[in-house]
């Protein structure tokens, strides 16, 4: 039992020393290495902020779209649907409907009143208006995703740069001391490898969540395309 306690105490001491060593290595890194680490830290913090923001944004867009499509299918009165759509924020389908309703109002001369079947509807013009609204919403939803792709592709190279620079500094130190033993080489290489580790720490989550967000966006785009077809089908019955 005593041996187990001693082993646990030794492990905890080793972990504390290891954490202290990492901090010491960062403090003792070269100015260029510290700059690389700072850049990687900024990339990582901003990436996580974007990830959280986009996950919340896509979740709200999906939930709001489901609420709107349910009301749209339940109520065929376009004026009431337009009022309902005005109460949403971050709702791609509601925004597309507003564009379509505005185009229908313009074609039929109703101007926000009840749509009637007294005039012919130009489906091609209506479709262009809906597609334009859809493209605008896709552009809005894609915003900031590019930073995650940039983080995923750039941060490993920044980390590699910090590592290469640290190794160069280590070799210079060897040349100055004229001593190539492990005690001389190991600290410099350890400092250098921290940059690579932090670069991977920033890149891996960015890759994972970029692909996840891309899949969520594809689902939203598919939902918008289906809604456009449904809106056109309903509008054609007004003829």
Secondary structure, DSSP 8 states (H G I E B T S, - for coil): -HHHHHHHHHHHHHHHHHHHHHHHHHHTS-HHHHHHHHHHHHHHHHHHHHHHHHHHHHHHHHHHHHHHHHHHHH---HHHHHHHHTT-SS-HHHHHHHHHHHHHHHHHT-SSS---SSS---HHHHHHHHHHHHHHHHHHHHTTHHHHHHHHHHHHHHHHHHHHHHHHHHHHHHHHHT--SHHHHHHHHHHHHHHHHHHHHHHHHHHHHHHHHHHHHHHHHHHHHHHHHHHHHHHHTT-
